[in-house]
Amino acid sequence: MPRLAINGAAPVRTEPFPSWPMNLDASARAGGETVRSGRWGSIQGEKVRSLEQRFASFQHAAHGIAVSNGTTALCLALQAVGIEPGDEVIVPAYTFIASASSVVMSNAVPVFVDIDPLTYNLDPDRVEEAVTPRTRAVVAVHFAGLPADMDRINGIAGRHGLAVIEDAAQAHGARWGGRGVGAIGSIGAFSFQSSKNLTAGEGGIMLTNDDGLAAAARSLADCGHAEQGPRYNHFRVAGNNRMTEVQGALLLVQMDHLEAQADLRHGNGEYLTERLGAIPGISPVARSAKADRHARHIYMFRYNEASFGGVPKTRFIEALRAEGIPASPGYSIPLYKQPVFTERNYGIYQSPALSAVDYDALNLPVTERACRSEAVWFSQNVLLGDRDDMDDIVRAVAKIGEHRDELGEA
């Protein structure tokens, strides 16, 4: 008689986890009021300016510059720090494509380095090894919402004269040493895409404590204007990357709940880590003591195939889903193995420096293992459940571990 749901037994749960986004009625009212106001663009309205100030304050930054999306925020941040054609920018190999495509779109060269095996964040030792005379910046990704080691990364950057761009697309509310991420380095970029912990469907924002970088970023976001200059004077080549007032209105509603949601995700993540970590073959991703609050855009653990009798990660995830737990394998290939890099599909961003790099020859072992056999993800909305929901996750993983011999049965 089967014990696992994948083989026909009763699942651990049948109820869905909390849906995302939340606060739909309040968002509909705020969006409707903004539409009826007739002030839809941020030049005429006040919603985007209010969001910039409020989110910057929430993350302990002096300046916030809202833009159309997170990828744009990264591109403009790189331009603001002065990245030029042919410059090298260090990027972790386990992250979303925008962390690297933004470098290419800045006419620079991504240099991929491996991740820390315990945190899945940028490994500072690998960063130090990757610095060359052409290196100009580091993209410090706070992957899954876990703050990267900003002390060591800033130290390396200081020794080599590098800018630090914080890719905080997944890190709304994350804290490093009591400080909000995003303005600990030179400049940071957040995303408000639909899956993010703070969302308006799309949108992004740059944060910085540097007045000069803030002025450059704001100009780059707004057709090359100077903030205090005449409206139709343009001082640099730049597009219209502004956020709309409707997006700003939606985000202000979501911000009313961000602190409480961030605390809930962090607490549930800690609870899961304690209990899942006691199951043989399951190793939750580590959090250093200085990472005061993990934003938990993704909850991750490392799956050990050997401890589960050699059952591949894909089969384990199928079993979890059958038990009612919405697990994901995450990225299936390292960033440097994406076709855009292996086939050199750079389009108008093609350059001799970029074309000279053979990304297909790269093999970064920690990233390879994470993609192939280790990383298991739960999305952030799962962590907005109660402790009974978290216990269901633990029960499902433990159940599969106990009856792992069944996983070989199709």
N, C-alpha and C positions, 0 to 999 in steps of 0.2 A: 504493500500500500504506500503510495507516494506521500512524502512529508512536505515537499516544496510546491508552491503554487505554480511554478513553471511546468511542473509535471501533473498538474490537475488537483492538487490539494487546496484547501482554503487559504486565501492570502491573509497576511497580517492585518491589512486595512483595505477598505474600499472607499472611504471618504476622501475627497480631494484636500490638498493642502491649501492654505490661503491663496487667493488669486491676486494678480498684479496687473495694472496699478490699483491702488485703493483710493478712497475718498472721492468717489466719482461724482456724487451729488454736489459737493462743495466745489469741485473742479468745474462742473458744468455751469454752476452759477457764476463763478469768477470769469470763465471764458465767455459766457453769454453777455455779462455786463461789459466786458471789454469790447466785444463785437458791437454792442449797441452804442458804445461811446463814440464810435467812428474813428478812434485813435488806434489804428492797427499797427502802425510802424513805430519803432522805438524813438525815432527823432521827435515825434509829436507827443509821445506818452511818457508815463512815469513808472510803469510796471517793471520794465527792464532795469532802469536805474535803481529802483528799490531792491530788486533781486541782487544786483551786483553788490550793493552795500551790505545786504543782509547775509548773503552767502560768504562774502569775504570775511565779514566779522565772525561768522560761525566757524570758519577755518583759520581764524587768527591771522588774516592777511590784511595788508593796507589797501590793496587795490583789487578790484574785480572787473574784468572786461568780458561781457557776454557775447557769444557768437552763435553761428548757425548750427554747429555740431561739434562733437569732440575731435574729429579728425582735423577740422579747420583750426581748432584751438591748438593742437599740436603743431600744425604747419606754421601758424603765425607765431607761436612761441619760439620755434627754431629760427624763424626770420628775425624776430625781435632781438635775439641774442647775437645775431650777426653771422649765422652760418652762411658760408659762401660755396660756390661750385667747387667740387673736388674735396671738400673737407670730409673728415671721417667722424662719424657719430656712433658711439657704442650703444648697443641695444641688446636686451636679453632675447634669447632665442625662443622662449616660451611666453608668448603674449599675443594679443590681437594684432592683426595685420597693420592697423593704423600706426602702431608704434614705430614701424619700419617704413611703411609707405610714405609717411609724412617726411621722413628723411630724404627719400628719393625725390619727392615733390619739392624739396628744398634744394635740389640739384647736388645733394651730398651723397656720401657712401655709407650705408649701414654696415657696421662691424658687429657681427653677432657673437655674443659670449654666453657661456653656460650659466645655469642657474644653481643656486644652493640646493643640495639634495634634501635638506630638512625643511626649508621654507618655500621652495620653488620661486623665490625672488632672485633678482640679480645677485650674483656671487661677487663680492668686492675683490676677492683675490684674482678672479678672472678679468675683472675690469682693469686692475693694475697691469696685468700682463698684456692687455690689448692696446695700451696707450702707445702711440707712435708720434713722430713729429707732426703728422697731419691731423691728429685727433683734436677736435674743437669742443666736443660736448658729450655728455652721457645722458641717455634717456633712462631715468630711474623709475621703473614701473612698480607701482604698489599693487602687485598682482592679487586678484581676488579680494582686494580691500585690505591686505596685510601690508603695513608700512615696510618699505625697504629699509636697509640699514643706512639711514641718512647720515649718521656720524661718520662712518667709514667712507661712504661715497663722496660726501662733501670734503673730507680730508684728502682723498685722492685727487679730486677736482682742484682743490686749492694748491696742491703740490705741482700740478701740471698746467695750471691756468685754464681749466676747462669750465664751461657753463654746465649747469645741471638742470635739465628739464624734467620735472616730475610728471610722469604720466599717471594721473590720479583718476582716470576714467572710471575706475571701479572702487574708489576709496572715499566716497562722501562720508564725512564724519570720523574718518580714521585719525588716530592720534599717535604721535611719536614723541616720547618724552614730554607729554603734556601739551604738545603743540599740534595744531591741525596740519595735516599734510597739504602740500600744494604750494606753499610759500617758504618751505625750509631750504629748498635749493634756489636757483636763480629765478625760475618761473615755473608754474604748474598748469596743467590742462585737465579739465574734467569733462565728462560727457553726461548729457541728459537724455540719451537714447532710451527707447521704451523699456528695456530690461533693467535699466540702472536703478540704484537705490533712491535716486531723486530724478524724476522724469517728467518731460513734457512731450514725449514721443520722439523728439529730436531736440538738439540744442547743445551748447557747450559753454565753458567759461574758462578764462585764464586768470590766475591769481599770482601776485607778486608783491614783495615789499620794497622793490626797487622803483623809485619814481621815474627814472629814465626808461626802464623796460616797460613800465606801465604806459607811458606816453607813446612809445613806439608800437606797443601792442594795440592800443586803442586806435592809433592812426591806421595800422594795417587792417584792423577790423572794419574801418569806415572810409574806404575809398582814398586813403592817403591824406585825409584831413589832419590838421593840427587841432587839438581839442579847443584851444582858445583862439584859433585863427579864423579868418573869414570863411564862410561856409563853402564857397566855391573856389577856394585856393587848395591845391593838392601838392603835397611835398614829397611823396614817394609813390611808386607804382603799387597799387593795392586794389583789391576788389571790394564789393559790398558783401561783407560777411556778418551783417548785423542779425541779432535775434529779433523776433517779432514780439509785439506786446501781448498777444494771446499766449505765446509760450511763457513769457514772463509771469503772466497772471496765473497760469497753471502751476508753475514752479513755486510761486509764493504760497499757494495753498498747500502744496506738498511739503514745503519747509516747516509748516506748522507742526508736522508730525515726525520730522526727520530725527530729532534728538531721541525721542522715545523709541522709534523704530531701530535706530542705531544701537541703543542700549539693549534692546530685546534681541537683535541678531547676535550681538557680541555675547550676551549671557547664554543664549541657547547654543551658540557655537562652543563656548567653554564647556557646557554641560555635555554636548555630544563628544567633544574631545576626550573628556575624562572617561566616558563609558565605552566609546568605540575603541579607545586605546587599550582597553583591557581584553579585546577580542584578538586571538592569535591571527597574525597575517594582516591586521589593519593598523596602519600608522598614520594618525592625523598629522597634517602639516603643522610644523612647530611655529610658535609665536614667541619672540624674544620678550624679556621683561619690559624693555623700553617701548615696545609696541602696546601702549596703554589700551587702545581700543582698535580692534580689528573690525573693519566695516562689513566684512563677510558678504561681499557681493556674490561670492561663491564659497560654499563650504567644501573643503577638499580633504581627502585622505589618500594615502598610498596603499594600494592593494598589492599583496605579495602572492604571486601565482603559486610559488612553491608551497606555501602554507595551505593553499587550497587544492593541493593534489595536482598542480599543473594546469588547473582549469583557467583558460584565458580570461582576461579582463572583460572582454565583450560578453562572454557567457555569464559571468558574475553579474554584470549590469542587467542583462536580460532577466536574470533571476530576481534581482532587486525590484525591477519594474513590475514583474509578475506579482510580487508581494505588496504592490501598491505604493512603492517608493520611487519617485521620479528622478532617477539617477542618470548621469550623463558621462560619457567617456572623455569629454573635453576635446582638446585639439588632437587630431589624429596624426598630424605630421608637424615637425619643427617648422618654425617660421622660415628658415633658410631653405627648406625643401618645397616651399610653395612654388607653383609653376612660374609666377612672375619673376622669381629669382633664378630658378634652375634653367629656365628657357630665355632669360634676359629680355622679358617683355616690358621694356621700360618706356616705349613710345617716345613722346616728346622730351622725356627726362633722360634719354640715352646720353651717356657721356663716356669719354675714354677711361676715366677713373673708375666708373661704375662697371663698364663692360669688361674691364680687366679682372674683376673679381670672379673667381670660380666658386660660387656658393654650393654647387653640387658636390664639391669635394669635402665640404664640412661634415664633421661627425662629432657632435657634442654629447657625451654619454648620458649625462643626467637628463637633459632634455629629451633625448631619444627614448630613454626608459619611461619617462613621464607620459609621453605620447603613446608609446607602444603597449605598455603593460602595467603602469602604476596608477596614474591619476584617475580618481573618481570624483565627480562633482555633484553637488546639490545647489540649485539656484537660490538666490537670496530670499525669495518669497516663502520657501520652505521653513526658514528660520523665523518667520513671523507667526508661527503656530505656538501652541502652548506646550507644556512639558509632556503631556500625554502624546502629542504628535512626535516629539523628540524620542520618547520611549518606543514608539512604533518603529522609528528608524533603527534604533539599537536592536530591538527584537528581530527585525527583519534580517539585519546583517548577522546577528548571532545565530539565527535559525539556519541561514544559508551555510554559515561556517560549520554548524553541527552536522548538517546533512549534505556536506559538499560532495560526498560520493555520488549523490543523485545528479550532479551537474553534468556528468558524462552521458546522461540519458537524454536523447533527443525526443 
